[in-house]
Amino acid sequence: MAQDIVAEYDHRPTFTLSTKLENEIRQQGIEKPKGYRVSWHHNPLVERYHFGQLHPMKVWRLTLTKSLIMGYNMHHAMDVYSPPAATKEEIAAFHKEDYVEFLSVATPKNIAEMYPELAQPTGYSSAVYGVGDDCPIFDGLFEYCAYYSGASVDAARKLVNQQSDVALNWTGGLHHAKKGEASGFCYINDIVLAILELLTHHPRVLYIDIDVHHGDGVEQAFWSTDRVFCVSFHKYDKEVFFPGTGPLDSTGPIHPDNPGRNHTINVPLNDGITDQDYAYLFDYVIGAVTRHYDPTAIVLQCGADSLGHDRLGCFNLNIKGHGHCVQFCVDYCTKFKKPLLVLGGGGYTPRNVARAWAHETSVCIGAADLVDPTLPEHMPNREAFRREGMTLFPNLGGWRTQNLNTKADLDKIIRSVTEQLKYVRGAPSVQMNYIPKEISIWRAEAEKEHQARKLDREERMEDRDGAGGLLAKQSRRRELERNGLVTGNMGNMKLSEFMTGPSVV
Ligand SMILES: [Zn+2]
C-alpha cells in the first residue's frame, strides 16, 4: 500500500511520489506554514499493538490517521520526528514506581498467576492497579505505553526548546491514567508527563480537554497547583457515564489556602450537543480563561469520541465543529507566540477519528482551506473510509434524536465560569509557587542530555553494524535532511517503515 505513495527506500535518499499524487499535491499547494513551525511526533511502532478483538480501542485508527496525513502530503509541511520510547525513569516523573514496574512485567500469561482475583474483574477497574476488562493486559502493553508517552515527552521538549511552536502527537492524550492506576483504556498519562516537561520552563500551562469523557487523570494530577489550569468539556452523568466526575461545581480544592483553588473548570454537557452550541461554549470559556490566566503554553487534548457517530460517544459534533477548537487554539498561540501541544485521546469509530485528526493537522499547518474534501485517490487504506463516502467531512450531526442541552443549561455554565474567574487573579499578579529552571540552564542541560543519548544510540548501532554501517546510515540521514525530505529525528527508521508501520504483534 505504501508503494502507492513512496518508492521503497533503497539506500538512496529518494522519496518518489507517484506522478498522479504529485499533481494532486501541486494543486493543493500544501507547504510549511509561514511564521511558525509545526512538528509531528509519531513512532509507528505504537501501531503494532492490539487491545483485543472485542475491545473498542482500535490502534488501527492511528494508522488510518497517518494514511490521511501522508496521503494529503501534510507531513511535508511539518518537522517529522519518530521519538524513542519513554524510559521507566521518565514515566516515573509522575507514576508510582511499583505501578510502572508492574506494567513492565505483566503479561497475559503471568497475570493470572500473579493476581488470581483478576479472573473476575468487576466494574470500571479492578483492585489490582486498575487493570481488567477496560484496561486489559495485552502482549507488549508496556512498550505500547512507552511509545505513545515518549512521543508526548519529545513533543513537549521540542516546544520548550523552541524547536517547534505547534507540536502534534495523535498517539497520545491518554487522560484517564492515574498516578498508580490504569483507567478508561489509559495506562500511562502522557499528558501529565508532557505538562511536567513544559513546567520546567513555563510558569502557567492551560490544559484543554475536548474528549467526550471528563479529563479526570490530568485534573487530579494538577488539582492543587495554580501552575496548570484544567478545562474539560464532557458528557456528565454521575451514574451512567464514565468516569462519573467533572460536575460544574468542581472547580478545584475547597481550602482557601490551596493554590489550586478555582484553577479547574468543568463544562458538563448532555447528549446531542451541536457544533454551534459547542463552539459558543468553547469560545466563551477558553476566551475568558486565556484573558484571566494568561497561560504561557497550551496543551489541547483532542479526543475524537465527542464526534457524532462515535461508538462510545453521544454528541453531534462534525469534523469541522471539533476542529473549530483546534483552530481557536492555533490562532491564539500563533498570535501571542505561545507554544501549543496538540494530542489525540479517545475516539472509537476509527475512520472518523482519522478524518478529524487529519483535518486538525491541516488546521495546525494553516492548510485547512487547501485540502480537497475528497480523499486522495492514491492514499493507503482508502477503502476503510467507504462507509460515509470518500469525503473528509461526512455529516456526523443529527444522529441523536435531539440536542438535550437547553439554552438555560448553556447560560448556567456561562454564569458559573464568569463568577469563578473573578477569583482567578489577573495575569500580571499570577504568582508562581515554584520557580522554574532558568531557560539557558535548561537548554544546556537538554543539549547535554540529547548529545549523551545520541552517543549512546550511535554506540549501540556501532556494536550491531560495525562502523561502516553506522557511517553509511548517518550520511544517508544527513542527505535526507539536506533534501528537506525528512527533518528532525527519525532515528534509524526507514521512510518505508515510518509509512507502513511494522506488522501487528
Ligand atoms: Zn473519551
Boltz pocket constraint, residues with backbone or C-beta under 6 A from the ligand:
constraints:
  - pocket:
      binder: B
      contacts: [[A, 211], [A, 212], [A, 213], [A, 303], [A, 305], [A, 345], [A, 346], [A, 347]]
      max_distance: 6.0
